[in-house]
Amino acid sequence: MFTARKYIGAIAVAATLLSSATLPAHAQISATVPYDEKLTRLAEVLGSIHYLRNLCGEISNDWRDEMQDMLVAENPEPFRRARLIASFNRGYRTFDSIYVTCTDQALAAIERYMAEGLGLSREINNRYGE
């Protein structure tokens, strides 16, 4: 399910990435935080859940909104933000290319990803939260 809003978001990310291609290499180095790997995985999990839950009857943007809330809270610099968005999109596209209808396997994947997302959220918050 693609909307104009998603296309605009993808175009904005692509424009950011293309505009950065002309920067010197040292200017493209992105700041990272100790939990970047886990946050990147969480973004991918959110994308997967967003696709699968909508496929299986939950017609909403709740999981996309969770990703947006994470970006607002994290306030990453542009390159890091683009990486997080790309991870969300990768998670979405991974299942978009596999499932076209809700199946028992899709429901099982939702359960696994919900548990993984909860675990990642708790770990990030417990280890690095204030």
ABEGO torsion letter per residue (X at the ends): XBBAAAAAAAAAAAAAAAAAAABBAAAABBBBBAAAAAAAAAAAAAAAAAAAAAAAGBBBAAAAAAAAAAAAAAGBBAAAAAAAAAAAAAAAAAAAAABABBBAAAAAAAAAAAAAAAAAAAAAAAAABX
